[in-house]
Amino acid sequence: MGFFRIISRSSKFAVRVKKRFILLLLIYAIIAGFVGALVDDLDSYQTSDLLDQRGVYIEQAEEFSVTGTQGSALVSALNSATLGYSLDDIQMYKYAQLDNQLRIYSFDLSRPWLHPNLNPDIVKTGSFPSSVGEALVPMGDIQKRNSTNGAVIESTIAVGSEFTFTTGANEVTIRVSGIMDPSDYVGSENDDLWFFVDDSTFNDILALYGLDPEADTFVHSMAIPIVIEGSGIPLFDIPTDKDYENVADLEQTIQQDYLPDDVTYGNFNKNAETSPIDVKQKNRLQSLLTFVVAVGFGALFVFLFGMLIAKFRKREIAILKAMGYTRGSIQLSLVTEIFTDAIIGFTVGMGLIQLALLYMSDFEPSTLFRPVSVWISFLIVVLMSLPGTFIITWRSLGVSPMTIFRDK
Amino acid sequence: MSAEKLIVAKNLVKIYKRGRSEMVRALDNVSLEVHPAEMILLYGPSGSGKSTLLQLLSGMDKPTEGTIEYRGQDITTWSDADLTKYRRDEVGFVFQSWELIDHLTALENVEVPLYPTKIPSGEVRTKAIQLLRKMELLDREEHYPKELSGGEQQRVALARALIKEPKVIFADEPTGNLDSETGEMIMRMLKIVCRQGTAVIIATHNESLRKYADRTIKLFDGKMARN
């Protein structure tokens, strides 16, 4: 009876002192918005970068052995198969031989880490392409030359060099953003000119040369990411041994069921790849980051509420103690008030930031925080504040009421 | 006066530390007995130790030396939890500056001591309203302390002390901040409470209140001057 009465009265009194309520509400609203943005960002980081970095990698055994058409057939077969786990956007890495010494390779711009060999780790100078029209090229002296279809090489390749492919009035210009060591990539030949460009630029150049993106291309490798379907809570959805087992299963399934006997799709020497960046290390980094964020905000709340309670509630604590309230009853009363203020502040802060996001994105619903991000933020912001309140008030409760009155 | 002894205090000494090294002897070897339904007036000038004595007897502070027995048990040896129970179940305290909770109405301030108890809310509300009626404050029940006069706040504080039906009430300068008429009214109410069986111990520097007391104890410089 007494327990529930304290909770009901305290939650009612929480909003009654306007000045204190508004101050607490503002603090909670600001921090809720900030933590929400941070958590949602961490959430995105995990799902878009971390989880994509594992899967099966298939590489062709011999040059020109797998055509783009055959690769597309395998992608379709895998996509329509029931494998027991989700595949996410199987990526074909194609290439096309434009002339004897000129070859272009494609990669997925949005997933630079998906390929175990062709990724930012192999860049020696500059940076891995990050936008349409940027290219990665092997290092070494390149002679000035004009290809039959007009790739004009003006000088030794350097970061920032531009190349223009022209056919009649049409042209595609690419800019070198990074240079790689050809020995890091299988089969490179120094006297060849290779451009590694994004899928879109790759198709533009093919069109310029009048080539078919399926029939006139080859697949040098495929990366098949597996979507990790764990607890459903992204921040805690760290890949487990089961996920690695799924990778091995997928490799076996492809070999047994989907690799046609009459076509050499490739060897599996590099199967079941994980990221060249140590995934476990990245997990640890992420866990640490989450921990630091959570504990950091927890500590901040302890500090803030320490100040607030010391300022506003000391006299009240003394009065309640004088009337015979136990430590537990006083704690319950204060914690209920703080909890009520925190929930209202959190709701207001989270609501305002969501409205702001909607407004800034022309009311695009996808910009809203994911529900799981909101819940995690709630755990951090609201629940972490309670131990802080508890710890700070505990000290005040340990002294006699008259000591508090005298201090005042 | 009952022969039963409610409180027996022996040789109480209270020493406070003031600043870094100065020690203040607020009470020096004070002894007294309190019986049920007795009204005792502790009177003396400011700094004589009367408020300190009330705080020790009510379990809000502990003496440096001496014993305080409540119904035969020495409360100076009690734990913080036991003293909390003593303040909750046996004692009512009325402060000179009333010490009402600012964000609660008069009615809620009276109810507050019973919130943690198992008494049903309806019963708590009824008791609080009855007490406010006795204090002639029923029309002020929804007012906050800052909307009440000094006399009204003191009556709310008295009602808050009474709602627990304590065995003994300690009142520290209950008329100190009031005009003489309101002060007389408060004293009459305390006298009624006393006649109903509750011991009342009042600390005051106002000698004119002696007419209400069954016994007067004069304190001076922390020592008992007259009993």
Boltz contact constraints between the chains, C-beta under 6 A:
constraints:
  - contact:
      token1: [A, 1]
      token2: [B, 118]
      max_distance: 6.0
  - contact:
      token1: [A, 2]
      token2: [B, 116]
      max_distance: 6.0
  - contact:
      token1: [A, 2]
      token2: [B, 117]
      max_distance: 6.0
  - contact:
      token1: [A, 2]
      token2: [B, 118]
      max_distance: 6.0
  - contact:
      token1: [A, 5]
      token2: [B, 115]
      max_distance: 6.0
  - contact:
      token1: [A, 6]
      token2: [B, 115]
      max_distance: 6.0
  - contact:
      token1: [A, 9]
      token2: [B, 115]
      max_distance: 6.0
  - contact:
      token1: [A, 16]
      token2: [B, 103]
      max_distance: 6.0
  - contact:
      token1: [A, 17]
      token2: [B, 103]
      max_distance: 6.0
  - contact:
      token1: [A, 316]
      token2: [B, 101]
      max_distance: 6.0
  - contact:
      token1: [A, 319]
      token2: [B, 99]
      max_distance: 6.0
  - contact:
      token1: [A, 322]
      token2: [B, 60]
      max_distance: 6.0
  - contact:
      token1: [A, 322]
      token2: [B, 93]
      max_distance: 6.0
  - contact:
      token1: [A, 323]
      token2: [B, 113]
      max_distance: 6.0
  - contact:
      token1: [A, 324]
      token2: [B, 84]
      max_distance: 6.0
  - contact:
      token1: [A, 324]
      token2: [B, 87]
      max_distance: 6.0
  - contact:
      token1: [A, 324]
      token2: [B, 88]
      max_distance: 6.0
  - contact:
      token1: [A, 326]
      token2: [B, 84]
      max_distance: 6.0
  - contact:
      token1: [A, 329]
      token2: [B, 116]
      max_distance: 6.0
  - contact:
      token1: [A, 400]
      token2: [B, 60]
      max_distance: 6.0
  - contact:
      token1: [A, 400]
      token2: [B, 61]
      max_distance: 6.0
  - contact:
      token1: [A, 401]
      token2: [B, 60]
      max_distance: 6.0
  - contact:
      token1: [A, 402]
      token2: [B, 55]
      max_distance: 6.0
  - contact:
      token1: [A, 402]
      token2: [B, 60]
      max_distance: 6.0
  - contact:
      token1: [A, 402]
      token2: [B, 61]
      max_distance: 6.0
